[in-house]
Amino acid sequence: MSETSGDLLLTEIEALAAQLEDLVATCSHLRSENEKLRLVEQTLTSEKEDLINRNLEAKKRIDMVVDRLRTAQTS
């Protein structure tokens, strides 16, 4: 006995519903992963800014030492 058009339609609807559930689950997973990545990005950006500031401070100190050495050589 062959399936009727109603049975085929029901099968197709069930397949679409399963696909929709998969898409919803994938979307939820991607949103969660995206949020985690945004937090990681914020942390890395903050660390980068801190390192830039520390490098600038180190450069200033080195420049001061070099200036003192130059002054000492000319004295």
Biopython code that builds the backbone (N, CA, C, O; Angstrom):
import numpy as np
from Bio.PDB.StructureBuilder import StructureBuilder

atoms = [
    (1, "MET", "N", (0.840, -1.170, 0.000)),
    (1, "MET", "CA", (0.000, 0.000, 0.000)),
    (1, "MET", "C", (0.896, 1.248, 0.000)),
    (1, "MET", "O", (1.834, 1.333, 0.793)),
    (2, "SER", "N", (0.622, 2.188, -0.858)),
    (2, "SER", "CA", (1.440, 3.391, -0.966)),
    (2, "SER", "C", (0.932, 4.457, 0.004)),
    (2, "SER", "O", (-0.222, 4.472, 0.432)),
    (3, "GLU", "N", (1.871, 5.345, 0.319)),
    (3, "GLU", "CA", (1.500, 6.431, 1.226)),
    (3, "GLU", "C", (0.597, 7.418, 0.498)),
    (3, "GLU", "O", (0.749, 7.657, -0.700)),
    (4, "THR", "N", (-0.317, 7.968, 1.224)),
    (4, "THR", "CA", (-1.195, 8.978, 0.637)),
    (4, "THR", "C", (-0.477, 10.317, 0.658)),
    (4, "THR", "O", (0.557, 10.472, 1.309)),
    (5, "SER", "N", (-1.028, 11.271, -0.052)),
    (5, "SER", "CA", (-0.410, 12.597, -0.085)),
    (5, "SER", "C", (-0.404, 13.224, 1.304)),
    (5, "SER", "O", (0.503, 13.991, 1.630)),
    (6, "GLY", "N", (-1.384, 12.914, 2.113)),
    (6, "GLY", "CA", (-1.425, 13.420, 3.489)),
    (6, "GLY", "C", (-0.285, 12.857, 4.313)),
    (6, "GLY", "O", (0.326, 13.568, 5.111)),
    (7, "ASP", "N", (0.006, 11.557, 4.115)),
    (7, "ASP", "CA", (1.120, 10.937, 4.833)),
    (7, "ASP", "C", (2.449, 11.540, 4.392)),
    (7, "ASP", "O", (3.336, 11.779, 5.212)),
    (8, "LEU", "N", (2.578, 11.783, 3.089)),
    (8, "LEU", "CA", (3.809, 12.390, 2.568)),
    (8, "LEU", "C", (3.992, 13.799, 3.127)),
    (8, "LEU", "O", (5.095, 14.200, 3.497)),
    (9, "LEU", "N", (2.897, 14.529, 3.179)),
    (9, "LEU", "CA", (2.945, 15.885, 3.712)),
    (9, "LEU", "C", (3.337, 15.868, 5.187)),
    (9, "LEU", "O", (4.145, 16.685, 5.628)),
    (10, "LEU", "N", (2.769, 14.944, 5.940)),
    (10, "LEU", "CA", (3.091, 14.822, 7.357)),
    (10, "LEU", "C", (4.562, 14.462, 7.550)),
    (10, "LEU", "O", (5.227, 15.006, 8.431)),
    (11, "THR", "N", (5.062, 13.557, 6.737)),
    (11, "THR", "CA", (6.471, 13.171, 6.804)),
    (11, "THR", "C", (7.369, 14.364, 6.498)),
    (11, "THR", "O", (8.388, 14.573, 7.157)),
    (12, "GLU", "N", (6.985, 15.135, 5.503)),
    (12, "GLU", "CA", (7.763, 16.316, 5.131)),
    (12, "GLU", "C", (7.744, 17.363, 6.245)),
    (12, "GLU", "O", (8.766, 17.982, 6.541)),
    (13, "ILE", "N", (6.586, 17.553, 6.853)),
    (13, "ILE", "CA", (6.466, 18.511, 7.961)),
    (13, "ILE", "C", (7.321, 18.063, 9.141)),
    (13, "ILE", "O", (7.983, 18.884, 9.775)),
    (14, "GLU", "N", (7.310, 16.776, 9.437)),
    (14, "GLU", "CA", (8.124, 16.252, 10.537)),
    (14, "GLU", "C", (9.612, 16.447, 10.251)),
    (14, "GLU", "O", (10.382, 16.778, 11.152)),
    (15, "ALA", "N", (10.014, 16.241, 8.999)),
    (15, "ALA", "CA", (11.414, 16.447, 8.621)),
    (15, "ALA", "C", (11.794, 17.919, 8.766)),
    (15, "ALA", "O", (12.877, 18.242, 9.255)),
    (16, "LEU", "N", (10.904, 18.804, 8.340)),
    (16, "LEU", "CA", (11.156, 20.239, 8.479)),
    (16, "LEU", "C", (11.225, 20.648, 9.950)),
    (16, "LEU", "O", (12.051, 21.479, 10.329)),
    (17, "ALA", "N", (10.366, 20.070, 10.766)),
    (17, "ALA", "CA", (10.379, 20.369, 12.199)),
    (17, "ALA", "C", (11.701, 19.925, 12.822)),
    (17, "ALA", "O", (12.261, 20.628, 13.664)),
    (18, "ALA", "N", (12.195, 18.769, 12.412)),
    (18, "ALA", "CA", (13.476, 18.279, 12.926)),
    (18, "ALA", "C", (14.614, 19.204, 12.490)),
    (18, "ALA", "O", (15.513, 19.503, 13.276)),
    (19, "GLN", "N", (14.569, 19.653, 11.239)),
    (19, "GLN", "CA", (15.589, 20.588, 10.752)),
    (19, "GLN", "C", (15.529, 21.900, 11.521)),
    (19, "GLN", "O", (16.560, 22.477, 11.865)),
    (20, "LEU", "N", (14.319, 22.363, 11.787)),
    (20, "LEU", "CA", (14.146, 23.610, 12.534)),
    (20, "LEU", "C", (14.713, 23.477, 13.944)),
    (20, "LEU", "O", (15.369, 24.393, 14.440)),
    (21, "GLU", "N", (14.463, 22.346, 14.588)),
    (21, "GLU", "CA", (15.011, 22.107, 15.925)),
    (21, "GLU", "C", (16.535, 22.113, 15.888)),
    (21, "GLU", "O", (17.177, 22.669, 16.779)),
    (22, "ASP", "N", (17.114, 21.495, 14.860)),
    (22, "ASP", "CA", (18.572, 21.499, 14.704)),
    (22, "ASP", "C", (19.094, 22.921, 14.523)),
    (22, "ASP", "O", (20.114, 23.290, 15.105)),
    (23, "LEU", "N", (18.397, 23.716, 13.721)),
    (23, "LEU", "CA", (18.815, 25.100, 13.493)),
    (23, "LEU", "C", (18.737, 25.929, 14.770)),
    (23, "LEU", "O", (19.622, 26.739, 15.048)),
    (24, "VAL", "N", (17.689, 25.727, 15.535)),
    (24, "VAL", "CA", (17.534, 26.452, 16.801)),
    (24, "VAL", "C", (18.662, 26.068, 17.759)),
    (24, "VAL", "O", (19.237, 26.931, 18.423)),
    (25, "ALA", "N", (18.975, 24.781, 17.830)),
    (25, "ALA", "CA", (20.060, 24.326, 18.706)),
    (25, "ALA", "C", (21.401, 24.891, 18.244)),
    (25, "ALA", "O", (22.212, 25.322, 19.064)),
    (26, "THR", "N", (21.633, 24.888, 16.937)),
    (26, "THR", "CA", (22.875, 25.437, 16.390)),
    (26, "THR", "C", (22.970, 26.927, 16.679)),
    (26, "THR", "O", (24.029, 27.422, 17.065)),
    (27, "CYS", "N", (21.883, 27.631, 16.497)),
    (27, "CYS", "CA", (21.851, 29.073, 16.762)),
    (27, "CYS", "C", (22.158, 29.355, 18.232)),
    (27, "CYS", "O", (22.926, 30.266, 18.543)),
    (28, "SER", "N", (21.577, 28.598, 19.111)),
    (28, "SER", "CA", (21.814, 28.766, 20.544)),
    (28, "SER", "C", (23.280, 28.515, 20.877)),
    (28, "SER", "O", (23.892, 29.271, 21.632)),
    (29, "HIS", "N", (23.836, 27.453, 20.310)),
    (29, "HIS", "CA", (25.246, 27.126, 20.537)),
    (29, "HIS", "C", (26.148, 28.249, 20.028)),
    (29, "HIS", "O", (27.097, 28.644, 20.706)),
    (30, "LEU", "N", (25.854, 28.757, 18.842)),
    (30, "LEU", "CA", (26.669, 29.820, 18.252)),
    (30, "LEU", "C", (26.574, 31.116, 19.057)),
    (30, "LEU", "O", (27.567, 31.829, 19.201)),
    (31, "ARG", "N", (25.401, 31.420, 19.575)),
    (31, "ARG", "CA", (25.252, 32.624, 20.412)),
    (31, "ARG", "C", (26.090, 32.508, 21.678)),
    (31, "ARG", "O", (26.753, 33.459, 22.092)),
    (32, "SER", "N", (26.049, 31.334, 22.281)),
    (32, "SER", "CA", (26.834, 31.097, 23.492)),
    (32, "SER", "C", (28.329, 31.205, 23.192)),
    (32, "SER", "O", (29.077, 31.844, 23.932)),
    (33, "GLU", "N", (28.747, 30.582, 22.115)),
    (33, "GLU", "CA", (30.155, 30.631, 21.722)),
    (33, "GLU", "C", (30.576, 32.065, 21.392)),
    (33, "GLU", "O", (31.677, 32.490, 21.743)),
    (34, "ASN", "N", (29.710, 32.795, 20.727)),
    (34, "ASN", "CA", (29.988, 34.183, 20.374)),
    (34, "ASN", "C", (30.173, 35.035, 21.632)),
    (34, "ASN", "O", (31.077, 35.868, 21.694)),
    (35, "GLU", "N", (29.326, 34.827, 22.620)),
    (35, "GLU", "CA", (29.438, 35.571, 23.878)),
    (35, "GLU", "C", (30.768, 35.268, 24.560)),
    (35, "GLU", "O", (31.434, 36.175, 25.060)),
    (36, "LYS", "N", (31.155, 33.993, 24.580)),
    (36, "LYS", "CA", (32.440, 33.626, 25.181)),
    (36, "LYS", "C", (33.589, 34.293, 24.435)),
    (36, "LYS", "O", (34.527, 34.796, 25.054)),
    (37, "LEU", "N", (33.516, 34.299, 23.118)),
    (37, "LEU", "CA", (34.571, 34.918, 22.316)),
    (37, "LEU", "C", (34.640, 36.427, 22.546)),
    (37, "LEU", "O", (35.726, 37.006, 22.549)),
    (38, "ARG", "N", (33.492, 37.060, 22.736)),
    (38, "ARG", "CA", (33.488, 38.500, 23.030)),
    (38, "ARG", "C", (34.176, 38.787, 24.366)),
    (38, "ARG", "O", (34.907, 39.769, 24.499)),
    (39, "LEU", "N", (33.936, 37.929, 25.344)),
    (39, "LEU", "CA", (34.591, 38.101, 26.642)),
    (39, "LEU", "C", (36.100, 37.911, 26.519)),
    (39, "LEU", "O", (36.877, 38.657, 27.115)),
    (40, "VAL", "N", (36.506, 36.917, 25.748)),
    (40, "VAL", "CA", (37.937, 36.690, 25.517)),
    (40, "VAL", "C", (38.544, 37.894, 24.811)),
    (40, "VAL", "O", (39.640, 38.336, 25.156)),
    (41, "GLU", "N", (37.830, 38.423, 23.823)),
    (41, "GLU", "CA", (38.316, 39.595, 23.090)),
    (41, "GLU", "C", (38.491, 40.788, 24.033)),
    (41, "GLU", "O", (39.490, 41.503, 23.957)),
    (42, "GLN", "N", (37.518, 40.999, 24.919)),
    (42, "GLN", "CA", (37.621, 42.105, 25.884)),
    (42, "GLN", "C", (38.848, 41.935, 26.775)),
    (42, "GLN", "O", (39.580, 42.891, 27.030)),
    (43, "THR", "N", (39.061, 40.717, 27.242)),
    (43, "THR", "CA", (40.215, 40.440, 28.097)),
    (43, "THR", "C", (41.513, 40.702, 27.350)),
    (43, "THR", "O", (42.423, 41.340, 27.879)),
    (44, "LEU", "N", (41.597, 40.208, 26.122)),
    (44, "LEU", "CA", (42.815, 40.398, 25.334)),
    (44, "LEU", "C", (43.055, 41.868, 25.011)),
    (44, "LEU", "O", (44.197, 42.328, 25.022)),
    (45, "THR", "N", (41.997, 42.598, 24.726)),
    (45, "THR", "CA", (42.132, 44.028, 24.447)),
    (45, "THR", "C", (42.646, 44.763, 25.680)),
    (45, "THR", "O", (43.510, 45.634, 25.575)),
    (46, "SER", "N", (42.122, 44.415, 26.829)),
    (46, "SER", "CA", (42.566, 45.031, 28.081)),
    (46, "SER", "C", (44.035, 44.699, 28.352)),
    (46, "SER", "O", (44.813, 45.573, 28.735)),
    (47, "GLU", "N", (44.407, 43.440, 28.153)),
    (47, "GLU", "CA", (45.798, 43.036, 28.355)),
    (47, "GLU", "C", (46.719, 43.763, 27.380)),
    (47, "GLU", "O", (47.822, 44.170, 27.747)),
    (48, "LYS", "N", (46.271, 43.923, 26.150)),
    (48, "LYS", "CA", (47.070, 44.625, 25.144)),
    (48, "LYS", "C", (47.308, 46.073, 25.571)),
    (48, "LYS", "O", (48.432, 46.569, 25.495)),
    (49, "GLU", "N", (46.255, 46.745, 26.018)),
    (49, "GLU", "CA", (46.390, 48.132, 26.470)),
    (49, "GLU", "C", (47.357, 48.228, 27.642)),
    (49, "GLU", "O", (48.168, 49.151, 27.712)),
    (50, "ASP", "N", (47.268, 47.269, 28.560)),
    (50, "ASP", "CA", (48.166, 47.251, 29.712)),
    (50, "ASP", "C", (49.614, 47.078, 29.254)),
    (50, "ASP", "O", (50.506, 47.766, 29.750)),
    (51, "LEU", "N", (49.850, 46.172, 28.321)),
    (51, "LEU", "CA", (51.209, 45.952, 27.821)),
    (51, "LEU", "C", (51.745, 47.174, 27.085)),
    (51, "LEU", "O", (52.922, 47.512, 27.214)),
    (52, "ILE", "N", (50.893, 47.832, 26.322)),
    (52, "ILE", "CA", (51.312, 49.053, 25.621)),
    (52, "ILE", "C", (51.735, 50.110, 26.636)),
    (52, "ILE", "O", (52.771, 50.754, 26.472)),
    (53, "ASN", "N", (50.935, 50.288, 27.684)),
    (53, "ASN", "CA", (51.264, 51.271, 28.723)),
    (53, "ASN", "C", (52.560, 50.913, 29.450)),
    (53, "ASN", "O", (53.381, 51.785, 29.735)),
    (54, "ARG", "N", (52.736, 49.628, 29.746)),
    (54, "ARG", "CA", (53.961, 49.197, 30.417)),
    (54, "ARG", "C", (55.176, 49.415, 29.522)),
    (54, "ARG", "O", (56.235, 49.820, 30.001)),
    (55, "ASN", "N", (55.028, 49.150, 28.233)),
    (55, "ASN", "CA", (56.133, 49.381, 27.299)),
    (55, "ASN", "C", (56.477, 50.862, 27.210)),
    (55, "ASN", "O", (57.652, 51.225, 27.158)),
    (56, "LEU", "N", (55.460, 51.719, 27.192)),
    (56, "LEU", "CA", (55.716, 53.164, 27.157)),
    (56, "LEU", "C", (56.456, 53.624, 28.410)),
    (56, "LEU", "O", (57.385, 54.428, 28.328)),
    (57, "GLU", "N", (56.042, 53.112, 29.568)),
    (57, "GLU", "CA", (56.727, 53.461, 30.818)),
    (57, "GLU", "C", (58.170, 52.980, 30.794)),
    (57, "GLU", "O", (59.074, 53.702, 31.215)),
    (58, "ALA", "N", (58.391, 51.772, 30.308)),
    (58, "ALA", "CA", (59.756, 51.243, 30.224)),
    (58, "ALA", "C", (60.601, 52.095, 29.278)),
    (58, "ALA", "O", (61.767, 52.371, 29.563)),
    (59, "LYS", "N", (60.020, 52.506, 28.165)),
    (59, "LYS", "CA", (60.743, 53.355, 27.210)),
    (59, "LYS", "C", (61.113, 54.687, 27.851)),
    (59, "LYS", "O", (62.225, 55.180, 27.665)),
    (60, "LYS", "N", (60.186, 55.270, 28.604)),
    (60, "LYS", "CA", (60.478, 56.538, 29.290)),
    (60, "LYS", "C", (61.648, 56.372, 30.260)),
    (60, "LYS", "O", (62.542, 57.217, 30.318)),
    (61, "ARG", "N", (61.634, 55.270, 31.023)),
    (61, "ARG", "CA", (62.712, 55.032, 31.982)),
    (61, "ARG", "C", (64.050, 54.842, 31.270)),
    (61, "ARG", "O", (65.074, 55.363, 31.712)),
    (62, "ILE", "N", (64.034, 54.101, 30.177)),
    (62, "ILE", "CA", (65.265, 53.889, 29.406)),
    (62, "ILE", "C", (65.769, 55.211, 28.855)),
    (62, "ILE", "O", (66.968, 55.490, 28.904)),
    (63, "ASP", "N", (64.865, 56.026, 28.331)),
    (63, "ASP", "CA", (65.261, 57.342, 27.814)),
    (63, "ASP", "C", (65.875, 58.201, 28.918)),
    (63, "ASP", "O", (66.848, 58.917, 28.681)),
    (64, "MET", "N", (65.311, 58.130, 30.122)),
    (64, "MET", "CA", (65.858, 58.895, 31.243)),
    (64, "MET", "C", (67.266, 58.416, 31.593)),
    (64, "MET", "O", (68.155, 59.229, 31.848)),
    (65, "VAL", "N", (67.468, 57.103, 31.604)),
    (65, "VAL", "CA", (68.793, 56.552, 31.908)),
    (65, "VAL", "C", (69.794, 56.978, 30.842)),
    (65, "VAL", "O", (70.915, 57.370, 31.165)),
    (66, "VAL", "N", (69.398, 56.904, 29.579)),
    (66, "VAL", "CA", (70.279, 57.316, 28.483)),
    (66, "VAL", "C", (70.626, 58.795, 28.618)),
    (66, "VAL", "O", (71.783, 59.176, 28.435)),
    (67, "ASP", "N", (69.650, 59.621, 28.932)),
    (67, "ASP", "CA", (69.911, 61.056, 29.119)),
    (67, "ASP", "C", (70.894, 61.288, 30.269)),
    (67, "ASP", "O", (71.795, 62.120, 30.161)),
    (68, "ARG", "N", (70.719, 60.549, 31.370)),
    (68, "ARG", "CA", (71.642, 60.690, 32.502)),
    (68, "ARG", "C", (73.055, 60.264, 32.117)),
    (68, "ARG", "O", (74.032, 60.898, 32.516)),
    (69, "LEU", "N", (73.159, 59.187, 31.339)),
    (69, "LEU", "CA", (74.483, 58.735, 30.900)),
    (69, "LEU", "C", (75.137, 59.771, 29.995)),
    (69, "LEU", "O", (76.334, 60.031, 30.115)),
    (70, "ARG", "N", (74.374, 60.353, 29.104)),
    (70, "ARG", "CA", (74.911, 61.396, 28.217)),
    (70, "ARG", "C", (75.376, 62.605, 29.037)),
    (70, "ARG", "O", (76.438, 63.176, 28.788)),
    (71, "THR", "N", (74.557, 62.972, 30.012)),
    (71, "THR", "CA", (74.909, 64.104, 30.870)),
    (71, "THR", "C", (76.181, 63.794, 31.655)),
    (71, "THR", "O", (77.049, 64.654, 31.806)),
    (72, "ALA", "N", (76.285, 62.573, 32.147)),
    (72, "ALA", "CA", (77.465, 62.177, 32.920)),
    (72, "ALA", "C", (78.710, 62.172, 32.040)),
    (72, "ALA", "O", (79.793, 62.513, 32.515)),
    (73, "GLN", "N", (78.583, 61.799, 30.784)),
    (73, "GLN", "CA", (79.730, 61.769, 29.872)),
    (73, "GLN", "C", (80.212, 63.175, 29.543)),
    (73, "GLN", "O", (81.411, 63.383, 29.360)),
    (74, "THR", "N", (79.316, 64.133, 29.465)),
    (74, "THR", "CA", (79.691, 65.501, 29.109)),
    (74, "THR", "C", (80.220, 66.281, 30.311)),
    (74, "THR", "O", (80.815, 67.346, 30.146)),
    (75, "SER", "N", (80.006, 65.757, 31.513)),
    (75, "SER", "CA", (80.446, 66.479, 32.716)),
    (75, "SER", "C", (81.927, 66.299, 32.950)),
    (75, "SER", "O", (82.469, 66.836, 33.916)),
]
sb = StructureBuilder()
sb.init_structure("model")
sb.init_model(0)
sb.init_chain("A")
sb.init_seg("    ")
for serial, (resi, resn, name, xyz) in enumerate(atoms, 1):
    if name == "N":
        sb.init_residue(resn, " ", resi, " ")
    sb.init_atom(name, np.array(xyz, "f"), 0.0, 1.0, " ", f" {name:<3s}", serial, name[0])
structure = sb.get_structure()
